[in-house]
């Protein structure tokens, strides 16, 4: 049996055919496929009072969201320290400073009660991320933001296709980022989207993603370009291209299978690993969440040995993530109590999770975990008897 990878994108003949057709069309920049992908995502997510624009990466979407938030030099943005480096960099890119907040032990999403203690006159926004098999408490986040007059950027890189309080992700937050990078639940090879609340903000996103040029998207969506346009401010080369959008459309056509197989795999892990000594399982909402990763927490002093054992026996694992305050670049960032982050950050192990993942691979993951902890518990028992 081959090594079981942490990530494996669902690339089938449909994606290959879609890429071939997009290349044969010959319009390699942003064009008709991007328009169709945006429309299809809007329909799938059920967006009624919000607007979606695609960009080349999830990080680009975060950066544009930070620009729209108005945050800049002298401002602060509250975000979890247990976070992707992309989120910190997006804050730094506009000249603002991250303020590092702790997470809740049950969800590993931002602890709003602790965030309350971090608000100052400099606070401009909150950047909240969903994690693993759970969605952050967005009702509480929204109330917190309203109380302090803050913009909210919702990093939904982990929860594309999920529901919160009956609404699809993208329908309830101030601004929502989606990621379609190479290993995400839905991949475009690389890509992202930003969902905003107004047509004016959508127009700004269109300009920001295309070097600040006021070139109407409607023209480019016809595989054409305007040769005269205005430039009123800063912009970036963040637009999505037709090839990537074509692959995204192919992926979106099989989103129900992607969702179901990932939920089934998480349920299998939860059932099969329940009661294994030394393994702490996450809470999962398999009825509403389309999960990107499945993680476990193991004793911190055993994590390195455990991961080495898994690799040696044919199973790759990962870590999501190293806490931000462990990085030199963030060492001077203001922070609150990070006790949960410190503890969880030393215990987290990401298990393999793929769309349409073969059951034999899932069984191998579970069997290898059981083997390790059976041996570990035997060793602990021998040490206890020797000490006694």
N, C-alpha and C positions, 0 to 999 in steps of 0.2 A: 504493500500500500504506500502511495506517495506521502510526502510530508503534508500535513493538513495546514494550509495557510490561515492566517488571521483573517485576511480579506481575499475575496475572489469575485470580481464583477461578473454579472450574468450577461455575457456576450455570446449571442447565438447568431444564426444565419440572418435573422431579420436585421440585426445591427450592421452586419457586413454588407447586406444588400442596400440598406439605407445610406451607408457611407459611400458606396459605389455610385449610387444614383446622384448623390449630392456632388460628388467629384465630377461626374459626367456633365452635370449642368454647367459647370465652368465658372459659376459666380462664387468665389471662395470667401468673400467677406460676409458682412451682415446682410441678409436678404430674406427671401420668401420663407425659407425654412424657419428662421428665427421668429418671423411673424406668426407662423402657424404654431410653433412651439409655445409662444406666449399665450396665444388664444386657447390652446389646448390645456395649458396649465391653469389658466384663469377659469375655464369651464370645470376642470377636474376639482379644483379647490373650492368652487362655488363662490367666487368673489363677486359681491354685488356692490359694495360701497368702497372698494379698494382697487388699486391698479398695480399691475405687475410688469416689470421690465427685466429682461435677461441681460446678464453680463458674463464676462469670461471666467470668473471664479467667485466662490463664496466670499473670499477675502475682499475682492473688489466691491461686492455688495455692501460689506461691512464698512469699508472706507467711505463709500458714497453716503451711507446712512449717517456716519459720523459728521460728514460735511453738512448734510441736511439738518442735523440736530443743532447746528450752530455752535458746537463746542470748538474751542480754539485755545490759544496760549493763555495761561492763567486759569483755565477751567479744569474741572475734575469730572471723571466719569466713574461711577461705582460699578464694579464687575467682580465676579467670583475669582479668587486666586486659583481655584481648580478650574482651569480653562485652557483653551487652545491658544498658542502663541499668536495666532492670527488676530484674535480679539484685542490683545494688548497692543499689537502693532497698529491696528486701525485707529486706536485712540491716540497713540503717539504721532501718527501721520498727520493729524490735524493740529498738533501742537499741544494737546491736552495731556493730562496725567491720569493714569489709572489709579483708582483707590481700591485696594484689595479687600474683598469681603469674604466671610466664611460661607460655608454651605450647610444645609441640613443633613443630618446623618442618615435620614431615611431615604432621601431622594438624590442627594449630592447636587442639588440645585440651590440657587442663591437663598440665603437665610435673610428674609426681609426684615425680621426683628433686629438682626445685627446691622443690617444696612441703615436702619434708622439712626444708629449711633454715629454713622460716618458722614451724614449730611452736613455741609457747611454752605456758606454763601457762594463758594466756588463751584458747587455741584451743579452740573448742567444736564446730565443724563444718567441713565442706568442701562447697562448692557447685560441682559440676562440670557442664559443659555439653558436649553433643555439637555438632559444628560441620560444617555443609555436607554433604558426602557421606561423612563418616566418623563413627565412634562412638569416644568416649574409651576409654582402657584401664581399664575398670571393674574388672577383676580386681585390677589394681595399686592402684586407688583404694580398693577394699574392704580390701585388705591393709594399706594405709597407715592407713586409718581405724581398723581393728581394733587396730593397733599403738598408736595414740595415743588410743584410746577416744573417737572422734569420731562424730557423726551425719553421714550423707551425704545431701545433697539432689541428686538427678539432674535437671538441666534437660534434658528431652528434647523441647524445642519444635521442634528440627530433625529429629527421628528417629521420629516417630509411625509405627508399622507396620514398624519395622526389627527385625532380629535381631542378637544379639550372642552368640557362642559357642553358637549353636543355640537361644537363648531369645529370645522377643519382648521388646522394650523394655517395662519395667514389671514384669518377673518376677525381677529380680536385684538391684535397688538397694534401699537402706534406705527412701527416699521418692523417688517419681518424679513430676515435673510434666509434663503435656501441655498444649499450647496449641492452641486452635481459633479463633484470631483471624481477621480478615478476609482475610489473605493466606496463611495457613498451608496445609499440604498438605491437611488436612481442616478446613473452616471451619464454624462455627456462627453466622456473622456476628461473634460474639464469644463466647468460652467457654474453659474450661480444665478440667483434672481433676487430682486428686492421688491417687496410689496409695500406700497405707500398709500396714504389716505386720500390724496387730492390729485386732481389733474395737473395743477400747478407743480406739485412735487414730481409727478411723472415726467413732465416736460423738463424739469431740472435734471432728473436721472438720465433722460435721453441725451441731454447736452453734456453732462459730466462723463458719460461713458464713451463719448466720441470727441475727445479733445476740446470740449467746450463749444463745439460747432453747432450752430442753430440749423443744422440740416434736417429737415423733417423726416422722422422715421418712416412715414408712409411712403416716401419716395424710395428709400433703401429697401423697404419690404417688397418692392416690385423688381428687385435686382437691378436698381438704377442708383445713380447718385446725383446730387445737385452740385453744380459747379460754382455757384455763388451762395454765400451764407454769412452769418454774423458770428463773431466770437466776443462774448461779453464778459468772460471770466475764465478762471482756471478749468481745466478738464484733463481727462485721462484716456489712455487707449484701453478701454475696458469692455468693448463691445463683444458680444458672442458672434461666432461665425456660423455659416450655414452647415458646414460639415458636422460640427458638434451638436447643433440643434436637430439635425436629421437623426442622429443617434439618440438624442433625448426623446424625440417623438416615438421612436421604436421602443424605447424603455417604458415610456408612459403607457403605451398600448398594452403592456403586460404588468402594469402596476398592481393589479389585483392578485396575480400569482406571486409577485415579489412580496407583497404584504403578507399573504397567507403563509407562505413558506418560512418567512422570517419569524412570524409569530409562533408557528408550530415548533420551530427549532428552539426558541426561547422557552416555550412551555416544556419541551422535552428536557432541556437542561435543568429547569427549576424542579421538575418532578424527580429526575434521576439523581440530582445532587442533594436533594433535601435530606438532612440528617447526617451528611458526611462531616465528621469531626474536623474542625479547622477551616471549614468553608462557610463563609457568610454570603448568602444570596441576596441579590437586590429585589426590591419590590418591583413587580411588573404589572402593567395594565394591558394585557394581551387583547382585550376587546377594543381598545381605542388607540393604542400606540403601535406605529410601524417602526420597529427598533432598528437603529444603525449598528449598535454594539451590544454585546452581552458581557458583563463583567462579573467577577467574584472578588471578594476580599479574603485574603489569607493572612496569617500572622506575619507581621512585618519582618521578623527575624528569619522567616523561612521563605520569603518571596523569591529571593535570588536562587536558592537551591531548587525551589519548586519550578521556576521557569526553566532552569537549566535541565531539570529532569524531563519536563514536557518536551523540550526541543530534542533531547537525546532519544526520546521514545516516539518521535515523529509528529509532534504537535507544536506548531508555532503559537506564541502568545504575544500580547502587547501590553502597553501601559497607557491609559488615558486618564490623566496626564501627569506630568511632573508639575507640581504647584508653581504658579508664577513667581511667588516670592523666593523660590530657590534659585532663580536666574539672576546673574550679576546685573543685567540691564534694569531689573526691577527692584534692586535691593534698597533703593532709597524711596520707593513709592510708599505713600501713606497707607496704613492698614489697620484693621481692627483685630479682635481676637480671631485666630485662625486655627484653633485647636482641632476642630473636626477635619479641616483640610489637611493639617499635618498628619493626623492619624490615618485618614483614608488614603492620602497620597502615598503613604508607605505600604499600604495593603493591597492596592488595586491591581488586578490582573485582567486583561481583556482576553476572552476566549474567542476562538474562530466562530464567525457568524457570516453566512453567505445567503444570498437569495438562491432558492432551489438547492440547498445544501444536502448532499446525499446522507441518508440516515446512518450509513456505515461510518461516515466521518464523525457524525455526532456521537455515535456509540464509542468510537475510538477516543474521543476527547474525554468522555465521562469515565471510561475504563482506566485511562491513564491517570486522571485525577484521583480516582479511587485507589489505584495501586500506590501512588505516592503517599497519600495520607494514611493508608493502612500501614505502610512501612514506617512512616513518621510516628504514628501513634504507638507502634511497637517499640520504636527506639525510645520514645518518651517514657513508656512503661518500664523499660529496662533501666533507664537512668533513675527513675523514681525508686525502683526496688533496690538498686545499688546504693542510693543515698540513704535509704531507710535501714 
